[in-house]
Amino acid sequence: MPELPKIPWWGGAILAGIGIAGSLPPWGWWPLAFLGMAGWDHLTADVGPATRFIRSFVIAATWLTIAMFWMIDLTLPGFIVAVLAYSAYFGIAGALTPTHRPHRFIVFPIVIVVAELIRWRFPFGGVPLANIALSQVETPIAWTARVGGPYLIIALVALVGLSLRELLTTDNRRLGLLGLAITVGFVGLGIIYPRASDVGELDVAVVQGGGATRTRATGESSSVVLGRHIEATRYLDEQVDLVLWPENVVNPGRFFSVDDASEIIADVAREADATLLTGWFYRVDRADGDGVETVNYQAAHTSDGSQIDRYDKVRIVPFGEFVPLRGLIERFSPDLPNADVRAGTGPAVLDTPEGVIGVAISWEAYFERRTRDAIANDAEVLTNPTNGASFWLTQVHTQQVASNQLRAIEGDRWMLMAGPTGLSAIIDPGGELLQRSDLGERIVMTETIQRREGRTLFSYLGIWPVVLYALAALAITTPLGDLIPRPSRSKADTSSLEAKEASATR
């Protein structure tokens, strides 16, 4: 049986974590995800649950520290808490995975999926950034999102990693070949499964006003940003049906009122002779009269200038648009919003003369349930107006593009993404990136796309197959994994195992 290089367990754990991080945008070296998973399996296959927890924790902490490093510019305390908490989720996942090889093939992929699923929801509504599914947006495995969404992609990445380790380090290769065959089977299912159908053409324009990144909103900059998008829209030299502006571009305040902004936007829509979707962000009085709050919504104006619909952002950003544990966090990070955004409650769509347009505002693009909500409410096209102007590095921008590629595949819909300073993109239903802007540039991207109707399997079922499979797998394969000692071992066997685990921990 081939021997892997002898390195300390912590060195292997760090390398495995670096591999998973390197497979994600902005680097995108996707084969590293499989190698990272193979290393994870190798490090946790023959040790006890406590050791499995520690090694899995170190792997996850390395991966998340690198891939979420941008977050320190938003909130250093939040970054530290997030990395530690989410790494513990994966530590528990590793501890629950049994050592018996056939059982590991059933349990390990699903506990990794469940750990990801939980961190996408808890605490503070979840943080799905730097998730493993993003590593495969440029590979055939991405097509399986039509069947099982990002959860199936994550499970298959883990399964391929287990299979590679089996093929490279054991003489019994049947499990490894079976794992690869299952993966190929799901890819084929994702390709052939009945999908949405075209119902009509739509000429669209995605507007990016341009400007410096890593900037913060101020009263003076608000009018500058709005002016850039008005001017960029005037670059249009062809007739289109729909114009998409980014999130937060219309920001009434000290320099102009909401009424003034409405008149400006109406004029732009009339001049473009198209339906105009614009992002609004401003303060309002709370309904209970106790202070103020902020609204963040996307409005639809028709070609005659009238506003016909509005979608208020439902999934708001922790530490960016609302501050959990505000009294505690403000002691460590004073650069926080002083008024929380009011979360919306409506369906994620805008009804327009050009059809039903699905909307996932900024952060919502990371949550597959927002675009599933849009498609359940008859969305024919998906949009992601966003504002990445304040983020450091390119991690958030590139991961968001990758998320939108997955959302397009999952729903089998065209996806339009618009950011004020980038990135902006036009993505087809197969997840192919047809156009993408550069950071900071002023650009208007146009394309003839298709309105589509019909639903994929994932848009119907969501997470429920994953949940049911996870419960069944854990029930069938484990007496709580290896957490309960097996009485059939002899005293000599037990002593040998304890010595082996003690040596491995050292």
C-alpha positions in Angstrom: 0.0 0.0 0.0 1.5 3.4 -0.9 2.8 5.6 1.9 2.0 9.3 2.1 4.9 11.6 3.1 5.4 11.7 6.9 4.6 15.1 8.2 3.2 16.2 11.6 -0.6 16.0 11.8 -0.9 19.8 12.3 1.2 20.4 9.1 -1.1 18.1 7.2 -4.2 19.8 8.6 -2.9 23.2 7.6 -2.1 22.0 4.1 -5.5 20.5 3.7 -7.1 23.8 4.8 -4.9 25.7 2.4 -6.0 23.3 -0.4 -9.7 24.0 0.3 -9.2 27.7 0.5 -7.1 27.8 -2.7 -9.9 26.0 -4.6 -12.2 29.0 -3.9 -12.4 32.3 -5.7 -10.4 34.5 -6.3 -7.8 31.7 -6.8 -10.1 29.1 -8.1 -7.7 26.2 -8.3 -10.6 23.7 -8.1 -8.6 20.4 -8.0 -7.2 21.5 -4.6 -10.7 21.0 -3.1 -10.4 17.2 -3.8 -6.9 17.1 -2.4 -7.9 19.0 0.7 -10.7 16.6 1.3 -8.5 13.6 0.7 -6.0 15.0 3.3 -8.9 15.6 5.7 -10.0 12.0 5.4 -6.4 10.7 5.8 -5.9 12.7 9.0 -9.1 11.6 10.6 -9.6 8.0 9.4 -7.9 6.0 12.1 -8.0 8.1 15.3 -10.5 8.6 18.1 -13.4 11.2 18.1 -11.5 13.8 20.2 -8.5 13.7 17.8 -10.9 13.8 14.8 -12.5 16.9 16.3 -9.1 18.7 16.8 -7.8 17.9 13.4 -11.0 18.8 11.6 -11.1 22.1 13.6 -7.6 23.0 12.5 -8.4 22.2 8.8 -11.5 24.3 8.9 -9.9 27.2 10.8 -7.1 27.4 8.2 -9.5 27.3 5.3 -11.9 29.9 6.7 -9.2 32.2 8.0 -7.7 32.5 4.5 -11.0 32.5 2.5 -12.8 35.0 4.8 -9.8 37.2 5.6 -11.6 40.3 4.0 -13.9 40.3 7.0 -11.3 41.8 9.3 -11.8 45.1 7.5 -15.5 45.0 8.4 -15.3 43.7 12.0 -12.2 42.0 13.5 -14.2 40.7 16.5 -16.9 39.3 14.2 -14.2 37.7 12.0 -12.6 35.9 15.0 -15.9 34.7 16.4 -17.1 33.5 13.0 -13.9 31.5 12.3 -13.9 29.9 15.7 -17.6 29.1 15.7 -17.7 27.7 12.2 -14.5 25.7 12.6 -16.2 24.1 15.6 -19.1 23.0 13.4 -16.6 21.1 11.2 -14.8 19.8 14.2 -18.0 18.1 15.4 -18.6 16.8 11.8 -15.2 15.2 11.9 -15.8 13.7 15.3 -19.1 12.2 14.2 -17.6 10.4 11.2 -16.9 6.7 11.9 -13.6 5.1 11.2 -15.1 2.1 9.3 -14.3 2.7 5.7 -17.7 1.9 4.0 -19.4 4.0 6.7 -17.1 6.9 6.2 -18.1 7.1 2.5 -21.7 7.4 3.6 -21.3 9.7 6.6 -18.3 12.0 5.9 -19.8 13.8 2.9 -23.1 14.3 4.6 -21.7 15.7 7.9 -19.7 18.2 5.9 -22.8 19.3 4.1 -24.8 19.6 7.4 -22.0 21.6 8.9 -22.1 24.0 5.9 -25.9 24.1 6.1 -25.9 25.1 9.7 -23.3 27.8 9.3 -25.4 29.2 6.4 -28.2 29.7 9.0 -26.8 30.2 12.5 -25.9 32.4 14.2 -27.1 35.8 13.1 -28.9 34.3 10.0 -25.8 32.5 8.8 -22.6 33.4 6.8 -22.4 31.3 3.6 -19.2 32.9 2.3 -16.2 30.8 1.3 -18.4 27.7 1.0 -17.0 24.6 -0.7 -19.6 24.6 -3.5 -18.0 27.7 -4.9 -14.9 25.8 -5.8 -16.7 23.9 -8.6 -18.5 26.6 -10.6 -16.2 26.0 -13.6 -16.4 22.2 -13.5 -19.1 19.7 -14.6 -19.9 19.0 -11.0 -21.6 22.4 -10.9 -24.3 21.0 -13.2 -25.5 18.8 -10.3 -26.8 21.9 -8.6 -30.0 21.5 -10.7 -30.6 18.2 -8.8 -29.3 19.0 -5.3 -28.2 22.6 -5.2 -24.9 23.6 -3.5 -25.4 20.8 -0.9 -25.0 18.0 -3.5 -21.9 19.8 -4.9 -20.3 19.8 -1.4 -21.2 16.2 -0.9 -19.6 15.2 -4.2 -16.4 17.2 -3.5 -16.1 15.3 -0.2 -16.9 12.0 -2.0 -14.3 12.6 -4.7 -11.7 13.4 -2.0 -12.5 10.2 -0.1 -12.3 8.2 -3.4 -8.9 9.7 -4.3 -7.5 8.8 -0.9 -8.9 5.3 -1.3 -7.3 4.9 -4.7 -4.0 6.3 -3.7 -3.4 4.7 -0.4 -5.2 1.3 -0.3 -5.1 -1.9 -2.3 -8.9 -2.3 -2.2 -10.0 0.2 -4.9 -13.6 -0.8 -5.2 -14.9 2.0 -2.8 -12.8 4.6 -4.6 -14.1 3.6 -8.0 -17.7 3.4 -6.7 -17.4 7.0 -5.3 -16.2 8.3 -8.6 -19.0 6.4 -10.5 -21.6 8.0 -8.2 -20.2 11.4 -8.9 -20.3 10.8 -12.7 -23.8 9.6 -12.4 -25.0 12.7 -10.6 -23.2 14.9 -13.2 -25.1 13.1 -16.0 -28.4 13.5 -14.1 -27.7 17.2 -13.8 -27.2 17.4 -17.6 -30.2 15.5 -18.8 -32.8 16.2 -16.1 -35.9 18.2 -17.5 -35.2 21.9 -17.2 -36.8 25.3 -17.8 -37.9 26.4 -21.3 -37.6 29.7 -23.1 -40.7 31.9 -23.3 -39.4 35.0 -25.0 -36.4 37.3 -25.7 -35.4 40.3 -23.6 -32.8 42.9 -24.5 -31.1 43.9 -21.2 -28.4 46.4 -20.0 -26.3 46.1 -16.8 -24.9 49.4 -15.7 -21.8 49.9 -13.6 -21.0 53.5 -12.9 -17.4 52.9 -11.8 -15.1 54.5 -9.2 -12.7 53.5 -6.5 -13.4 50.4 -4.3 -13.0 50.2 -0.5 -15.0 53.4 -0.1 -17.7 54.2 2.5 -21.0 55.9 1.8 -21.2 59.6 2.7 -23.7 62.3 1.9 -21.4 63.9 -0.7 -20.5 60.6 -2.4 -24.1 59.6 -2.8 -24.7 62.3 -5.4 -21.5 61.4 -7.1 -22.4 57.7 -7.4 -25.9 58.5 -8.7 -24.4 60.9 -11.2 -22.0 58.2 -12.5 -24.8 55.8 -13.2 -27.0 58.4 -14.9 -24.1 59.3 -17.1 -23.2 55.6 -17.8 -26.8 54.9 -18.7 -26.6 57.6 -21.4 -23.9 55.6 -23.0 -26.5 53.2 -24.2 -26.5 53.3 -28.0 -29.1 50.7 -28.6 -32.7 50.1 -27.6 -33.2 47.7 -24.6 -36.2 46.5 -22.7 -34.7 46.3 -19.2 -31.9 48.3 -17.4 -30.4 47.1 -14.2 -28.7 49.4 -11.7 -26.8 48.2 -8.6 -27.8 48.3 -5.0 -27.7 51.5 -3.0 -27.2 53.8 -6.0 -30.1 56.1 -5.1 -29.2 57.3 -1.6 -31.4 60.3 -0.7 -30.2 62.4 2.3 -28.5 65.7 2.8 -28.1 66.7 -0.8 -31.4 65.6 -2.3 -34.7 64.3 -1.0 -36.6 61.1 -1.8 -39.1 63.1 -4.0 -36.2 64.7 -5.8 -34.6 61.3 -6.4 -37.9 59.9 -7.7 -38.1 62.6 -10.3 -34.5 62.0 -11.4 -35.1 58.3 -11.7 -38.3 58.8 -13.7 -36.4 61.1 -16.1 -33.7 58.4 -16.6 -36.3 55.7 -17.3 -38.1 57.9 -19.8 -34.8 58.8 -21.5 -33.8 55.2 -21.8 -37.3 54.2 -22.9 -37.0 51.0 -20.8 -38.0 49.5 -17.5 -35.4 50.6 -15.0 -34.5 48.7 -11.9 -32.8 50.9 -9.3 -31.3 50.3 -5.8 -32.5 52.6 -3.0 -31.0 53.1 0.5 -32.0 55.8 3.0 -33.2 56.5 6.5 -36.9 56.5 7.6 -38.6 56.9 10.9 -39.5 53.6 12.7 -43.1 52.6 12.6 -43.2 52.6 16.4 -41.7 56.1 16.6 -38.7 54.8 18.5 -35.8 56.3 16.4 -34.9 55.6 12.8 -34.0 52.7 10.6 -32.8 52.2 7.0 -34.6 50.8 4.0 -32.8 48.9 1.3 -34.9 48.0 -1.7 -34.9 47.6 -5.5 -37.6 49.6 -7.3 -39.0 49.1 -10.8 -39.8 52.1 -13.0 -41.5 51.8 -16.3 -40.5 53.7 -19.5 -43.1 56.4 -18.7 -41.3 57.1 -15.4 -43.8 55.6 -12.9 -42.7 53.3 -10.1 -44.7 50.1 -10.4 -43.2 47.7 -7.8 -40.6 47.4 -5.1 -38.7 44.6 -3.3 -37.3 45.2 0.2 -34.2 43.2 1.0 -35.1 40.3 3.3 -31.7 38.7 4.2 -29.7 41.5 5.7 -25.9 41.4 6.5 -24.8 40.8 10.1 -22.4 43.5 11.3 -23.0 45.4 8.0 -26.7 46.1 7.9 -27.6 45.1 11.4 -25.4 44.6 14.5 -26.0 41.6 16.7 -25.0 42.1 20.3 -24.6 45.8 19.5 -23.7 46.9 23.0 -20.8 44.4 23.2 -19.5 44.7 19.6 -19.4 48.5 19.6 -16.7 48.4 22.4 -14.3 46.7 20.0 -15.4 48.0 16.6 -16.7 51.6 16.4 -17.0 51.6 12.6 -20.4 50.0 12.5 -23.8 51.2 11.1 -25.6 53.3 13.7 -29.1 52.3 12.3 -30.1 48.8 11.4 -31.7 48.0 8.0 -35.4 47.1 8.2 -35.7 43.5 6.8 -38.4 43.0 4.1 -41.0 40.2 4.1 -42.3 40.0 0.6 -41.5 37.5 -2.3 -38.2 38.1 -4.1 -39.7 39.3 -7.3 -40.7 42.5 -9.2 -43.6 42.5 -11.6 -42.7 44.5 -14.7 -44.0 44.9 -18.3 -41.0 42.7 -19.3 -42.1 39.8 -17.1 -41.5 38.7 -13.5 -38.0 39.6 -12.4 -36.4 37.7 -9.5 -34.3 39.8 -7.2 -31.6 38.8 -4.7 -30.1 42.0 -3.3 -26.3 41.8 -2.7 -25.7 39.4 0.3 -28.9 37.5 -0.7 -27.1 35.9 -3.7 -25.2 33.6 -1.2 -28.5 32.2 0.0 -30.0 29.7 -2.4 -33.4 30.0 -0.7 -33.8 33.6 -1.9 -33.6 32.7 -5.6 -35.7 29.6 -5.0 -38.3 31.9 -3.5 -38.1 34.1 -6.6 -38.6 31.1 -8.9 -41.5 29.8 -6.8 -43.1 33.2 -7.4 -42.7 32.8 -11.2 -39.5 34.7 -11.8 -38.4 34.4 -15.4 -35.0 36.2 -15.0 -32.8 36.5 -11.9 -31.0 39.7 -10.9 -28.4 40.5 -8.2 -28.0 44.2 -7.7 -25.1 44.6 -5.2 -22.7 47.0 -3.7 -19.2 45.8 -3.2 -17.6 49.2 -3.1 -16.7 49.1 0.5 -15.1 45.7 0.6 -11.4 45.1 0.9 -9.6 42.7 -1.5 -11.4 40.8 -4.2 -12.6 37.8 -2.2 -16.2 39.0 -1.7 -16.5 40.2 -5.3 -15.3 37.0 -6.9 -17.1 34.7 -4.5 -20.3 36.6 -5.2 -19.9 36.1 -9.0 -19.4 32.4 -8.3 -22.5 32.3 -6.1 -24.5 33.9 -8.9 -23.2 31.2 -11.3 -24.6 28.6 -9.0 -27.9 30.4 -8.6 -28.2 30.5 -12.4 -27.6 26.8 -12.7 -29.9 25.8 -9.7 -32.8 27.7 -11.2 -31.9 27.3 -14.8 -32.3 31.0 -15.3 -30.3 33.9 -16.8 -28.7 35.9 -14.0 -27.8 39.6 -14.2 -25.4 41.1 -11.6 -24.7 44.8 -11.2 -22.3 46.5 -8.8 -21.5 50.3 -8.6 -17.7 49.7 -8.8 -17.7 46.0 -9.8 -18.0 43.3 -10.2 -20.9 43.1 -12.6 -21.8 40.2 -14.8 -24.2 38.5 -17.2 -24.5 34.7 -16.7 -26.4 32.2 -18.8 -28.6 29.3 -17.3 -25.7 26.9 -17.6 -23.6 29.1 -15.3 -21.3 30.4 -18.1 -19.9 33.9 -17.5 -20.7 35.6 -20.7 -19.6 39.1 -19.6 -17.9 40.4 -16.5 -16.6 43.9 -15.7 -13.4 44.9 -14.1 -13.2 46.5 -10.7 -13.6 50.3 -10.9 -14.4 50.6 -14.5 -17.5 52.4 -16.0 -19.3 50.1 -18.3 -22.7 49.2 -19.7 -23.0 45.5 -20.7 -25.8 44.6 -23.1 -27.1 41.2 -24.1 -30.1 39.5 -25.6 -31.3 36.9 -23.1 -34.3 34.6 -22.7 -37.1 34.7 -20.2 -37.6 31.2 -18.9 -40.3 29.2 -17.1 -40.3 25.8 -15.5 -38.4 24.4 -12.5 -35.5 22.2 -11.7 -35.6 19.4 -9.1 -33.7 21.5 -6.6 -36.0 24.5 -7.0 -38.9 22.2 -5.8 -37.2 20.2 -3.1 -34.5 22.4 -1.6 -32.7 21.0 1.4 -35.2 18.3 2.4 -33.4 15.4 0.6 -30.2 16.3 2.3 -31.8 16.4 5.8 -33.6 13.1 5.3 -30.4 11.4 3.9 -28.4 12.8 6.8 -30.7 11.4 9.4 -30.9 8.0 7.7 -27.1 7.8 7.2 -26.3 8.6 10.8 -29.0 6.1 12.0 -27.9 3.3 9.8 -24.1 3.5 10.0 -23.3 4.5 13.6 -23.9 3.6 17.1 -23.2 7.4 17.4 -20.2 6.9 15.1 -17.3 5.5 17.1 -18.3 7.5 20.2 -19.4 4.2 22.0 -16.6 1.7 22.6 -17.1 -1.6 20.8 -17.2 -4.5 23.3 -15.9 -7.0 20.9 -12.3 -5.7 21.1 -9.8 -7.6 23.2 -7.8 -5.9 25.9 -4.7 -6.1 23.6 -6.5 -4.5 20.8 -7.8 -1.8 23.0 -4.3 -1.0 24.4 -2.9 -0.9 20.9 -5.5 1.5 19.7 -5.0 3.8 22.8 -1.3 3.9 22.2 -1.8 4.6 18.5 -4.2 7.5 19.3 -1.8 8.9 21.9 1.0 8.8 19.4 -1.1 10.4 16.7 -2.2 13.3 19.0 1.4 14.0 19.9 
